[in-house]
């Protein structure tokens, strides 16, 4: 069963990697302007599906892994779960917030609808 789960995860990671590559291609297009770049950054950080956007979804995934690690860590000492919780917090508090700041700085009115 774990092998099947790992195969699903590998497939999902592959799909996510392809999607991220498409976004990267769009970000590096010669015709992208500040407003469109701001809108793309906004989608990564504040899209409503999933709530909070892509960055929040990655943080949620890491938090789920951390909670599971808390249950299975051999010594229950936090060697695995603490870095996962910290990574989730860094994504939410730092990376996500910085995306929002960058999007606002790029948009002429400083806000996005």
C-alpha positions as a Markdown table, in Angstrom:
| # | Residue | x | y | z |
|---|---|---|---|---|
| 1 | Unk | 0.0 | 0.0 | 0.0 |
| 2 | Unk | 2.8 | 2.5 | 0.8 |
| 3 | Unk | 4.3 | 1.8 | -2.6 |
| 4 | Unk | 1.0 | 2.8 | -4.2 |
| 5 | Unk | 0.9 | 5.9 | -2.1 |
| 6 | Unk | 4.5 | 6.8 | -3.0 |
| 7 | Unk | 3.6 | 6.3 | -6.7 |
| 8 | Unk | 0.6 | 8.7 | -6.3 |
| 9 | Unk | 2.8 | 11.3 | -4.6 |
| 10 | Unk | 5.5 | 11.0 | -7.3 |
| 11 | Unk | 2.8 | 11.5 | -10.0 |
| 12 | Unk | 1.3 | 14.5 | -8.2 |
| 13 | Unk | 4.7 | 16.1 | -7.7 |
| 14 | Unk | 5.4 | 15.6 | -11.4 |
| 15 | Unk | 2.1 | 17.3 | -12.3 |
| 16 | Unk | 2.9 | 20.2 | -9.8 |
| 17 | Unk | 6.4 | 20.6 | -11.3 |
| 18 | Unk | 4.9 | 20.9 | -14.8 |
| 19 | Unk | 2.4 | 23.5 | -13.6 |
| 20 | Unk | 5.1 | 25.4 | -11.9 |
| 21 | Unk | 7.2 | 25.3 | -15.0 |
| 22 | Unk | 4.3 | 26.8 | -17.0 |
| 23 | Unk | 4.0 | 29.6 | -14.4 |
| 24 | Unk | 7.8 | 30.2 | -14.7 |
| 25 | Unk | 7.5 | 30.3 | -18.5 |
| 26 | Unk | 4.7 | 32.9 | -18.2 |
| 27 | Unk | 6.8 | 34.9 | -15.7 |
| 28 | Unk | 9.7 | 35.1 | -18.1 |
| 29 | Unk | 7.7 | 36.0 | -21.2 |
| 30 | Unk | 9.1 | 39.0 | -23.0 |
| 31 | Unk | 5.7 | 40.7 | -23.1 |
| 32 | Unk | 4.8 | 40.5 | -19.4 |
| 33 | Unk | 4.3 | 43.9 | -17.8 |
| 34 | Unk | 4.2 | 45.0 | -14.1 |
| 35 | Unk | 0.4 | 44.8 | -13.8 |
| 36 | Unk | 0.3 | 41.2 | -15.2 |
| 37 | Unk | 3.3 | 40.2 | -13.0 |
| 38 | Unk | 1.5 | 41.6 | -10.0 |
| 39 | Unk | -1.6 | 39.6 | -10.9 |
| 40 | Unk | 0.3 | 36.4 | -11.2 |
| 41 | Unk | 2.0 | 36.9 | -7.8 |
| 42 | Unk | -1.4 | 37.7 | -6.4 |
| 43 | Unk | -2.7 | 34.4 | -7.7 |
| 44 | Unk | 0.1 | 32.5 | -5.9 |
| 45 | Unk | -0.5 | 34.2 | -2.6 |
| 46 | Unk | -4.2 | 35.1 | -2.3 |
| 47 | Unk | -6.2 | 32.9 | -4.7 |
| 48 | Unk | -9.4 | 31.7 | -3.0 |
| 49 | Unk | -9.2 | 28.1 | -4.2 |
| 50 | Unk | -7.5 | 26.8 | -2.0 |
| 51 | Unk | -8.1 | 29.4 | 0.6 |
| 52 | Unk | -5.0 | 31.5 | 0.9 |
| 53 | Unk | -3.6 | 30.5 | -2.5 |
| 54 | Unk | -0.8 | 28.2 | -3.5 |
| 55 | Unk | 1.7 | 29.2 | -0.9 |
| 56 | Unk | -0.9 | 28.5 | 1.9 |
| 57 | Unk | -1.6 | 25.1 | 0.3 |
| 58 | Unk | 2.2 | 24.2 | 0.5 |
| 59 | Unk | 2.3 | 25.4 | 4.1 |
| 60 | Unk | -0.7 | 23.3 | 4.9 |
| 61 | Unk | 0.9 | 20.2 | 3.3 |
| 62 | Unk | 4.0 | 20.7 | 5.4 |
| 63 | Unk | 1.9 | 21.2 | 8.5 |
| 64 | Unk | 0.2 | 17.9 | 7.8 |
| 65 | Unk | 3.5 | 16.2 | 7.4 |
| 66 | Unk | 4.7 | 17.7 | 10.7 |
| 67 | Unk | 1.7 | 16.5 | 12.6 |
| 68 | Unk | 2.2 | 13.0 | 11.2 |
| 69 | Unk | 6.0 | 13.2 | 12.0 |
| 70 | Unk | 5.0 | 14.0 | 15.6 |
| 71 | Unk | 3.2 | 10.7 | 15.8 |
| 72 | Unk | 5.9 | 8.5 | 14.2 |
| 73 | Unk | 9.2 | 10.1 | 15.3 |
| 74 | Unk | 11.2 | 7.4 | 17.0 |
| 75 | Unk | 12.2 | 9.4 | 20.0 |
| 76 | Unk | 9.3 | 12.0 | 19.7 |
| 77 | Unk | 12.0 | 14.6 | 20.1 |
| 78 | Unk | 10.9 | 16.9 | 17.3 |
| 79 | Unk | 13.9 | 16.3 | 15.1 |
| 80 | Unk | 11.6 | 15.8 | 12.1 |
| 81 | Unk | 8.4 | 17.7 | 13.1 |
| 82 | Unk | 9.9 | 20.9 | 14.3 |
| 83 | Unk | 11.7 | 21.7 | 11.0 |
| 84 | Unk | 8.5 | 20.9 | 9.1 |
| 85 | Unk | 6.5 | 23.2 | 11.3 |
| 86 | Unk | 9.1 | 25.9 | 10.9 |
| 87 | Unk | 9.1 | 25.5 | 7.1 |
| 88 | Unk | 5.3 | 25.9 | 7.0 |
| 89 | Unk | 5.6 | 29.0 | 9.2 |
| 90 | Unk | 8.3 | 30.5 | 7.0 |
| 91 | Unk | 6.2 | 29.9 | 3.9 |
| 92 | Unk | 3.1 | 31.5 | 5.5 |
| 93 | Unk | 4.8 | 34.3 | 7.4 |
| 94 | Unk | 7.7 | 35.2 | 5.1 |
| 95 | Unk | 7.4 | 33.9 | 1.6 |
| 96 | Unk | 3.6 | 34.5 | 1.3 |
| 97 | Unk | 3.8 | 38.0 | 2.8 |
| 98 | Unk | 6.7 | 39.0 | 0.6 |
| 99 | Unk | 4.7 | 37.8 | -2.5 |
| 100 | Unk | 1.9 | 40.1 | -1.4 |
| 101 | Unk | 4.3 | 43.0 | -0.9 |
| 102 | Unk | 5.9 | 42.5 | -4.3 |
| 103 | Unk | 2.5 | 42.3 | -6.0 |
| 104 | Unk | 1.4 | 45.5 | -4.4 |
| 105 | Unk | 4.6 | 47.3 | -5.3 |
| 106 | Unk | 4.2 | 46.3 | -9.0 |
| 107 | Unk | 0.6 | 47.3 | -9.3 |
| 108 | Unk | 0.2 | 51.0 | -10.2 |
| 109 | Unk | -2.5 | 51.6 | -7.6 |
| 110 | Unk | -0.8 | 49.3 | -5.0 |
| 111 | Unk | -3.8 | 47.1 | -4.8 |
| 112 | Unk | -5.2 | 44.1 | -6.7 |
| 113 | Unk | -8.8 | 43.3 | -7.3 |
